[in-house]
């Protein structure tokens, strides 16, 4: 209910009936593509992120020295910084494509939506 009220307010403010736009096949495909990227990436990141404290607290895996006096915990923690930057870079690149797709959808339906 709140979402429909919000959509109506957005429609009134900008003159675009978004409730009609979100029912199109192109928009549904865009949402499906975004979810197919965002959900697995988020799940991977959360598992990777929370595995460090869990492995460090409950196992001895990360306590072994891997490179000289550097333990696996330090390497794993360093890898987290790298993974954050890589995930952020990939997200920015993917979001540019999604933004372009959403602009194309809006342009296509602009006349049909009454603008």
C-alpha positions in Angstrom: 0.0 0.0 0.0 2.8 2.4 0.9 4.6 1.6 -2.3 1.5 2.5 -4.4 1.1 5.8 -2.6 4.8 6.6 -3.2 4.4 5.7 -6.9 1.4 8.0 -7.2 3.2 10.8 -5.5 6.2 10.4 -7.9 3.8 10.3 -10.8 2.2 13.5 -9.8 5.5 15.3 -9.1 7.2 14.4 -12.4 4.2 13.8 -14.6 5.2 10.2 -15.4 2.8 7.4 -14.4 5.4 5.0 -13.1 2.8 2.4 -12.0 2.2 1.8 -15.8 5.9 1.7 -16.5 6.7 -1.0 -13.9 4.3 -3.4 -15.5 6.1 -3.5 -18.9 8.1 -6.5 -19.9 11.3 -4.4 -20.4 11.1 -3.1 -16.9 10.4 -6.5 -15.4 13.4 -7.9 -17.3 15.6 -5.0 -16.0 14.6 -5.8 -12.4 15.3 -9.5 -13.0 18.7 -8.8 -14.4 19.6 -6.4 -11.5 18.5 -9.0 -8.9 20.4 -11.8 -10.7 23.6 -9.7 -10.1 22.9 -8.0 -6.8 21.7 -11.0 -4.8 24.5 -13.4 -5.6 27.1 -10.7 -5.1 25.7 -9.7 -1.8 25.5 -13.3 -0.6 29.1 -13.9 -1.7 30.3 -10.8 0.1 28.5 -11.5 3.3 29.7 -15.1 3.5 33.3 -13.9 2.7 33.1 -11.1 5.2 31.7 -13.1 8.1 33.9 -16.1 7.5 36.9 -14.2 8.9 35.6 -13.7 12.4 34.0 -17.2 12.4 37.2 -18.9 11.2 39.4 -16.9 13.5 37.2 -17.6 16.6 36.3 -21.2 16.1 39.0 -22.9 14.1 42.8 -22.9 13.9 42.9 -22.6 10.1 43.9 -18.9 10.1 46.4 -19.2 12.9 49.0 -20.9 10.8 51.9 -18.9 9.3 51.5 -18.7 5.5 54.3 -16.3 4.4 57.0 -16.0 6.9 55.5 -14.7 10.2 52.3 -13.6 8.5 49.3 -15.7 9.4 46.4 -16.7 7.3 44.2 -14.2 9.3 46.2 -11.3 8.1 46.1 -12.5 4.5 42.4 -13.1 4.7 41.8 -9.7 6.3 43.9 -8.0 3.5 41.9 -9.9 0.9 38.7 -8.4 2.3 39.9 -4.9 1.3 40.7 -6.2 -2.1 37.3 -7.9 -2.5 35.5 -4.7 -1.4 37.3 -2.6 -4.0 36.7 -5.2 -6.7 33.0 -5.6 -5.8 32.6 -1.9 -5.8 34.3 -1.5 -9.2 32.1 -4.2 -10.7 29.0 -2.7 -9.2 29.8 0.7 -10.6 30.3 -0.7 -14.1 27.2 -2.9 -13.9 25.1 0.0 -12.6 26.1 2.1 -15.5 24.6 -0.5 -17.8 21.4 -0.7 -15.8 21.1 3.1 -15.8 21.4 3.1 -19.6 18.8 0.4 -19.9 16.4 2.2 -17.6 16.9 5.4 -19.6 16.2 3.5 -22.8 13.1 2.0 -21.3 11.9 5.4 -20.2 12.6 7.0 -23.6 10.7 4.2 -25.3 7.6 4.6 -23.2 7.8 8.3 -22.7 5.2 9.0 -25.4 3.0 6.2 -24.3 3.1 7.4 -20.7 1.7 10.7 -21.6 4.8 13.0 -21.6 
